[in-house]
Amino acid sequence: MILVVDDDKVLTQLLKTLLEDAGYEVHIAHDGETAYKHLRDPKCRGMLLDIRMPGINGAELLMLMAAEGIKVPVIVMAGFPDFDEEEMKQFPNVRKLFHKPLYPEAVLAAVREYAHK
Protein backbone atom coordinates (compact mmCIF):
# COMPACT_ATOMS: atom_id res chain seq x y z
CA MET A 1 0.00 0.00 0.00
CA ILE A 2 1.19 3.48 -0.90
CA LEU A 3 0.05 6.37 1.28
CA VAL A 4 -0.56 9.68 -0.50
CA VAL A 5 -0.64 12.63 1.91
CA ASP A 6 -1.57 16.11 0.73
CA ASP A 7 -4.24 18.63 1.65
CA ASP A 8 -4.85 19.21 -2.08
CA LYS A 9 -7.75 16.84 -2.79
CA VAL A 10 -7.43 17.11 -6.58
CA LEU A 11 -3.74 16.20 -6.48
CA THR A 12 -4.30 13.25 -4.15
CA GLN A 13 -6.99 11.88 -6.46
CA LEU A 14 -4.73 12.25 -9.51
CA LEU A 15 -1.88 10.46 -7.73
CA LYS A 16 -4.24 7.74 -6.51
CA THR A 17 -5.42 7.08 -10.07
CA LEU A 18 -1.84 7.10 -11.42
CA LEU A 19 -0.63 4.60 -8.82
CA GLU A 20 -3.69 2.35 -8.94
CA ASP A 21 -3.37 2.16 -12.73
CA ALA A 22 0.20 0.95 -12.14
CA GLY A 23 -1.06 -1.81 -9.82
CA TYR A 24 -0.58 -0.26 -6.38
CA GLU A 25 -3.05 -0.23 -3.54
CA VAL A 26 -3.39 3.41 -2.47
CA HIS A 27 -4.70 5.12 0.65
CA ILE A 28 -5.18 8.87 0.89
CA ALA A 29 -4.77 11.20 3.86
CA HIS A 30 -5.38 14.94 3.75
CA ASP A 31 -3.56 15.72 7.00
CA GLY A 32 -0.68 14.47 9.10
CA GLU A 33 -2.86 13.05 11.85
CA THR A 34 -4.66 10.68 9.48
CA ALA A 35 -1.41 9.78 7.73
CA TYR A 36 0.20 8.91 11.05
CA LYS A 37 -2.50 6.28 11.69
CA HIS A 38 -1.94 4.68 8.27
CA LEU A 39 1.83 4.52 8.79
CA ARG A 40 1.34 1.85 11.44
CA ASP A 41 -0.29 -0.49 8.90
CA PRO A 42 2.24 -3.23 8.04
CA LYS A 43 1.03 -3.10 4.42
CA CYS A 44 2.32 0.50 4.07
CA ARG A 45 5.30 0.28 1.70
CA GLY A 46 5.82 3.93 0.87
CA MET A 47 4.47 7.43 1.25
CA LEU A 48 4.16 10.48 -0.99
CA LEU A 49 4.16 13.39 1.46
CA ASP A 50 3.39 17.08 1.10
CA ILE A 51 5.41 19.26 3.45
CA ARG A 52 3.01 22.15 4.03
CA MET A 53 -0.32 21.05 5.48
CA PRO A 54 -2.52 22.26 8.32
CA GLY A 55 -2.18 20.48 11.66
CA ILE A 56 0.75 18.07 11.75
CA ASN A 57 2.74 19.12 8.70
CA GLY A 58 5.04 16.94 6.63
CA ALA A 59 8.24 17.86 8.49
CA GLU A 60 6.59 17.13 11.84
CA LEU A 61 5.34 13.79 10.53
CA LEU A 62 8.87 12.93 9.39
CA MET A 63 10.17 13.80 12.88
CA LEU A 64 7.53 11.56 14.49
CA MET A 65 8.49 8.72 12.15
CA ALA A 66 12.18 9.09 13.04
CA ALA A 67 11.44 9.27 16.77
CA GLU A 68 9.31 6.12 16.65
CA GLY A 69 11.49 4.14 14.28
CA ILE A 70 8.90 3.96 11.48
CA LYS A 71 10.95 2.97 8.44
CA VAL A 72 8.49 3.62 5.56
CA PRO A 73 10.31 5.19 2.57
CA VAL A 74 9.09 8.73 1.83
CA ILE A 75 8.94 10.75 -1.37
CA VAL A 76 8.45 14.41 -0.44
CA MET A 77 6.35 16.76 -2.56
CA ALA A 78 7.08 20.42 -1.88
CA GLY A 79 4.98 23.20 -3.33
CA PHE A 80 7.41 25.90 -2.25
CA PRO A 81 11.10 26.26 -3.15
CA ASP A 82 12.17 26.78 0.47
CA PHE A 83 12.86 23.04 0.90
CA ASP A 84 15.83 21.42 -0.80
CA GLU A 85 17.43 17.98 -1.07
CA GLU A 86 20.10 18.82 1.50
CA GLU A 87 17.54 19.87 4.10
CA MET A 88 15.51 16.69 3.54
CA LYS A 89 18.59 14.51 4.19
CA GLN A 90 18.15 15.17 7.91
CA PHE A 91 15.17 12.79 7.75
CA PRO A 92 16.33 9.17 7.33
CA ASN A 93 13.14 8.02 5.57
CA VAL A 94 13.24 10.59 2.76
CA ARG A 95 14.39 9.02 -0.49
CA LYS A 96 13.43 11.73 -3.00
CA LEU A 97 12.22 15.32 -3.15
CA PHE A 98 9.97 16.65 -5.90
CA HIS A 99 8.95 20.27 -6.31
CA LYS A 100 5.46 20.89 -7.59
CA PRO A 101 4.21 20.79 -10.28
CA LEU A 102 4.78 17.05 -10.37
CA TYR A 103 5.55 15.01 -13.46
CA PRO A 104 3.58 11.74 -13.36
CA GLU A 105 6.31 9.65 -15.03
CA ALA A 106 8.93 10.84 -12.52
CA VAL A 107 6.64 10.19 -9.53
CA LEU A 108 5.81 6.70 -10.77
CA ALA A 109 9.49 5.92 -11.39
CA ALA A 110 10.36 7.03 -7.85
CA VAL A 111 7.58 4.95 -6.32
CA ARG A 112 8.77 1.92 -8.29
CA GLU A 113 12.33 2.50 -7.10
CA TYR A 114 11.69 3.16 -3.41
CA ALA A 115 8.41 1.46 -2.51
CA HIS A 116 7.68 -2.21 -2.98
CA LYS A 117 4.31 -3.72 -3.88
Secondary structure, DSSP 8 states (H G I E B T S, - for coil): -EEEE-S-HHHHHHHHHHHHHTT--EEEESSHHHHHHHHTSTT--EEEEES--SSS-HHHHHHHHHHHT----EEEEESSTT--HHHHTTSTTEEEEEESS--HHHHHHHHHHH---
